[in-house]
Amino acid sequence: MSFLLQDLRSEAPEGLFDLILCRNVAFTYFEAALQGEVLDRLVERLAQSGYLVIGAQEKLPREMSCLIPLPGVPGIFRYETALPRA
C-alpha cells in the first residue's frame, strides 16, 4: 500500500482507478471553473465501468454523458464510454 500527497487543483495520481472518492471538497469549496478542471482530471483517471463518488449534497459542475448517475443513490456515478482509452 502506498500513500501519495496530491493536490487536485493541479494534478491527479497516475493510472486508472475503479473507484474515486471525492466527497465534500472539490464540488463544495472550489470555484466553478476549477470544479470543471478537477472533474475533467478525475474522469480521465476512471477505468471503464469505474465509479466516481461525491458528497450526497454536492452537484457536478456540468453534465457529462459518460457519467451515469446511479438511480436512487445521490452522488454516485458510473463511468461508461463506447470509446476505448489509448
C-alpha positions as CSV (number, residue, x, y, z in Angstrom):
1,M,0.0,0.0,0.0
2,S,1.2,3.5,-0.8
3,F,0.0,6.9,0.1
4,L,0.7,10.0,-2.1
5,L,0.2,13.7,-1.5
6,Q,-1.8,15.1,-4.4
7,D,-3.4,18.5,-5.0
8,L,-6.5,18.0,-7.1
9,R,-6.2,21.7,-8.2
10,S,-3.2,20.9,-10.3
11,E,-2.7,17.1,-10.7
12,A,-4.2,13.7,-10.3
13,P,-2.5,10.4,-9.5
14,E,-1.2,8.3,-12.4
15,G,-3.1,5.3,-13.6
16,L,-6.7,4.3,-13.9
17,F,-9.0,3.7,-10.9
18,D,-12.1,1.6,-10.4
19,L,-13.2,3.9,-7.6
20,I,-12.6,7.6,-6.9
21,L,-13.9,9.2,-3.7
22,C,-14.1,13.0,-3.9
23,R,-16.5,14.0,-1.2
24,N,-17.1,17.4,0.2
25,V,-14.1,19.2,-1.2
26,A,-13.8,20.0,-4.9
27,F,-17.5,20.3,-5.7
28,T,-18.3,22.2,-2.5
29,Y,-15.4,24.7,-1.9
30,F,-13.7,25.2,-5.3
31,E,-14.8,27.9,-7.7
32,A,-16.9,26.8,-10.8
33,A,-14.0,26.9,-13.3
34,L,-11.7,24.9,-11.0
35,Q,-14.5,22.4,-10.4
36,G,-14.7,21.8,-14.1
37,E,-10.9,21.3,-14.3
38,V,-11.0,18.8,-11.4
39,L,-13.9,16.9,-12.9
40,D,-12.0,16.5,-16.2
41,R,-8.9,15.2,-14.3
42,L,-11.0,12.7,-12.3
43,V,-12.8,11.4,-15.3
44,E,-9.5,10.9,-17.2
45,R,-8.5,8.6,-14.3
46,L,-11.6,6.5,-14.1
47,A,-11.4,3.0,-15.6
48,Q,-14.3,1.7,-17.8
49,S,-17.3,1.0,-15.5
50,G,-15.5,2.7,-12.6
51,Y,-17.3,4.8,-10.1
52,L,-17.0,8.5,-9.0
53,V,-18.4,9.2,-5.6
54,I,-19.1,12.8,-4.5
55,G,-21.0,14.1,-1.5
56,A,-24.7,13.4,-1.5
57,Q,-25.5,17.1,-1.3
58,E,-22.9,18.1,-4.0
59,K,-23.5,18.6,-7.7
60,L,-21.2,18.2,-10.6
61,P,-20.3,21.5,-12.3
62,R,-21.8,20.2,-15.6
63,E,-23.3,17.1,-17.1
64,M,-21.1,14.6,-18.7
65,S,-22.7,11.9,-20.9
66,C,-20.0,9.4,-19.8
67,L,-21.0,9.7,-16.1
68,I,-24.2,7.8,-15.4
69,P,-25.9,8.6,-12.1
70,L,-27.0,5.5,-10.1
71,P,-30.7,5.7,-9.7
72,G,-31.8,6.5,-6.2
73,V,-28.3,7.0,-4.9
74,P,-27.3,10.6,-4.9
75,G,-23.6,11.4,-5.6
76,I,-22.6,8.1,-7.2
77,F,-21.8,8.0,-10.9
78,R,-20.6,5.1,-13.1
79,Y,-18.2,5.9,-16.0
80,E,-19.2,4.4,-19.3
81,T,-18.0,5.2,-22.7
82,A,-18.1,3.4,-26.0
83,L,-14.6,4.7,-26.9
84,P,-11.6,2.6,-25.7
85,R,-8.8,4.5,-24.0
86,A,-5.5,4.8,-25.7
